[in-house]
Amino acid sequence: MRSGTTKSRDARFWNRTARKYAGSKIADPDGYERSLARCRAYLRATDRLFEFGCGTGTTALRLAPHVAELVATDISAEMIAIARERAAAQGCTNATFQTADPAAMEPPDAGFDAVAGFNVLHLVADRAAVLRNLYRMLKPGGHFISKTVCLGDAGWPARLAFRALIPAMQLAGKAPSVAFLGGGQLEREIAAAGFEIAERDRHGSKGRDMRPFLVARKPR
């Protein structure tokens, strides 16, 4: 389980980098748009959607017009501040942005029709706690939609490089906590939380795609 010290360190890292992150471009726009389209296919206009690890709100604000209500969270208060600024600038009134740790929150039972997390599960140390909370807050028959960086799916030269580079960057305060997940391990963890995998795909359009797109269903 991730300690309070590690959580605080990660929050400080994202607070420091929030404004720079907000100005960065999406590395694979085509893959991103495909993932958004697949996500929207599972949403209805009457749905309540929860997103964790929302960052500066880019994806949340793209999905908000397709649901009745969206609640988005992130551990970084600076990221949430930017997301709120963007929501106000766009006149988005059905999205709420909150600072929260998805592993420590006490969510309402069956309060959401869908839950989502994009490019964030590999940054969560206590994934079991996060997945339990997501399962709890999701209505029976609802969907958990994710896209996750799985460094364990990289070719072996890249894996070796990542394992050497990332710890050095963390020591220098240049990287947050990162898990070396594989896609198979991620699916097993999601299934262990009680979900059934409903869809698996990879939407990347540039080289080897290490970010599986998964949709999991909470049984009725």
C-alpha positions in Angstrom: 0.0 0.0 0.0 1.3 3.4 -0.9 2.4 5.4 2.2 1.2 8.9 3.1 4.7 10.1 2.3 4.6 8.7 -1.2 1.2 10.1 -1.8 2.3 13.5 -0.7 5.4 13.3 -2.9 3.3 12.3 -5.9 0.8 15.1 -5.3 3.7 17.6 -5.0 5.2 16.4 -8.3 1.9 16.8 -10.2 1.3 20.2 -8.5 4.8 21.4 -9.8 4.3 20.1 -13.3 0.5 21.0 -13.7 0.9 24.1 -15.8 3.5 22.6 -18.0 1.4 19.5 -18.4 -1.6 21.6 -19.3 0.3 23.1 -22.2 1.6 19.8 -23.6 0.2 18.2 -26.8 -1.5 14.8 -27.0 1.2 12.5 -28.4 -1.1 10.3 -30.5 -4.2 12.3 -31.4 -5.7 9.6 -33.7 -5.4 7.0 -30.9 -6.8 9.4 -28.4 -9.8 10.1 -30.6 -10.5 6.4 -31.1 -10.4 5.8 -27.4 -12.8 8.7 -26.8 -15.2 7.4 -29.4 -15.2 3.9 -27.8 -15.8 5.4 -24.4 -18.7 7.5 -25.7 -20.3 4.4 -27.1 -20.8 3.1 -23.5 -22.3 6.4 -22.3 -25.9 7.6 -22.3 -27.3 11.1 -21.9 -28.8 10.2 -18.6 -25.7 8.7 -17.1 -23.7 9.8 -14.0 -20.0 9.4 -14.9 -17.0 9.3 -12.5 -13.4 9.9 -13.6 -10.4 9.6 -11.4 -6.9 10.9 -12.3 -8.6 13.5 -14.5 -5.5 15.8 -14.6 -6.4 19.1 -16.2 -9.8 18.0 -17.3 -9.1 17.6 -21.0 -10.9 14.2 -21.4 -13.6 15.0 -18.8 -14.6 18.1 -20.7 -14.8 16.1 -23.9 -17.1 13.5 -22.3 -19.3 15.9 -20.2 -21.6 16.8 -23.1 -22.5 13.1 -23.5 -23.7 12.5 -19.9 -26.1 14.1 -17.4 -23.4 14.6 -14.7 -19.7 14.1 -14.4 -17.6 14.0 -11.2 -13.8 14.1 -11.9 -11.0 13.8 -9.3 -7.3 14.1 -9.1 -4.7 14.0 -6.3 -3.2 17.3 -7.5 -4.9 20.4 -6.4 -3.2 22.4 -9.1 -4.5 20.0 -11.8 -8.0 20.4 -10.4 -7.6 24.2 -10.4 -6.7 24.2 -14.1 -9.6 21.8 -14.9 -12.0 24.2 -13.1 -10.6 27.1 -15.1 -11.2 25.2 -18.3 -14.7 24.2 -17.4 -15.6 27.8 -16.6 -14.1 29.0 -19.9 -16.0 26.5 -21.8 -19.3 27.1 -19.9 -19.5 23.5 -18.8 -22.0 23.3 -16.0 -22.5 19.5 -15.5 -18.9 18.6 -14.5 -17.6 18.8 -10.9 -13.8 18.7 -10.3 -12.5 17.6 -6.8 -9.1 16.9 -5.3 -9.2 13.3 -4.0 -7.2 10.2 -3.6 -9.1 7.3 -5.3 -7.6 4.7 -2.9 -8.8 6.6 0.2 -12.1 8.0 -0.8 -15.4 6.6 0.7 -17.7 6.6 -2.4 -21.4 6.2 -2.4 -22.6 2.7 -3.1 -23.9 2.3 -6.7 -23.9 6.0 -7.3 -22.6 6.0 -10.9 -23.6 4.5 -14.2 -20.0 4.5 -15.5 -16.5 5.0 -14.1 -13.3 5.8 -16.0 -9.6 6.3 -15.6 -7.3 7.2 -18.4 -3.5 6.8 -18.3 -3.5 6.7 -14.5 -3.7 3.1 -13.1 0.0 2.6 -13.6 0.5 5.6 -11.4 -1.5 4.2 -8.5 0.4 2.0 -6.0 -2.7 0.6 -4.2 -4.6 -0.4 -7.3 -6.6 -3.0 -5.4 -8.1 -0.3 -3.2 -8.9 1.9 -6.1 -10.5 -1.0 -8.0 -12.6 -1.9 -4.9 -13.8 1.6 -4.6 -14.7 1.8 -8.3 -16.6 -1.5 -8.1 -18.5 -0.2 -5.1 -19.5 3.1 -6.6 -20.7 1.5 -9.9 -24.2 0.4 -10.5 -24.8 -3.3 -11.4 -24.4 -3.6 -15.1 -22.3 -0.4 -15.3 -18.9 -0.1 -17.0 -15.4 0.7 -15.9 -13.5 2.2 -18.9 -9.7 2.5 -18.8 -6.6 3.1 -20.9 -3.4 2.3 -19.0 0.3 2.6 -19.8 1.7 -0.9 -19.4 5.5 -0.6 -19.5 5.7 -4.4 -19.0 4.4 -4.8 -22.6 7.3 -2.9 -24.1 10.1 -4.8 -25.9 12.9 -6.0 -23.6 15.4 -3.2 -24.5 12.8 -0.6 -23.7 11.9 -2.4 -20.5 15.5 -2.4 -19.3 15.8 1.3 -20.2 12.7 2.2 -18.3 13.7 0.2 -15.2 17.0 2.1 -15.1 15.8 5.5 -16.1 12.6 5.9 -14.0 14.1 5.2 -10.6 16.9 7.7 -11.3 14.3 10.3 -12.3 12.3 9.7 -9.2 15.4 10.2 -7.0 15.8 13.6 -8.7 12.2 14.5 -8.3 11.6 14.3 -12.0 9.1 11.4 -12.0 6.2 10.2 -9.8 5.5 6.6 -8.7 5.2 4.3 -11.7 4.2 0.6 -11.8 5.7 -1.7 -14.4 2.4 -3.4 -15.3 1.7 -5.8 -18.1 -1.6 -5.9 -19.8 -2.3 -9.5 -18.5 -1.6 -8.5 -14.9 -3.8 -5.5 -15.2 -6.7 -7.6 -16.5 -6.2 -10.1 -13.6 -6.3 -7.3 -11.1 -9.5 -5.9 -12.6 -11.1 -9.3 -12.6 -10.0 -9.9 -9.0 -12.0 -6.8 -8.0 -15.2 -8.5 -9.3 -15.4 -7.0 -12.8 -15.9 -9.0 -16.1 -13.8 -7.8 -19.1 -16.2 -6.7 -21.8 -13.8 -5.2 -24.4 -10.1 -5.1 -24.9 -8.3 -3.1 -27.6 -5.3 -1.0 -28.5 -5.9 2.3 -30.2 -2.4 3.6 -30.7 -1.4 4.7 -34.2 2.3 5.1 -33.6 4.6 2.1 -33.2 4.1 -0.5 -30.4 1.0 0.4 -28.3 1.7 -0.1 -24.6 -1.7 1.3 -23.5 -4.5 -1.3 -23.6 -8.0 0.1 -23.7 -10.2 -2.0 -21.4 -13.9 -2.0 -20.7 -15.0 -4.0 -17.7 -18.6 -4.6 -16.5 -19.9 -4.9 -13.0 -22.2 -8.0 -13.0 -25.9 -7.4 -12.4 
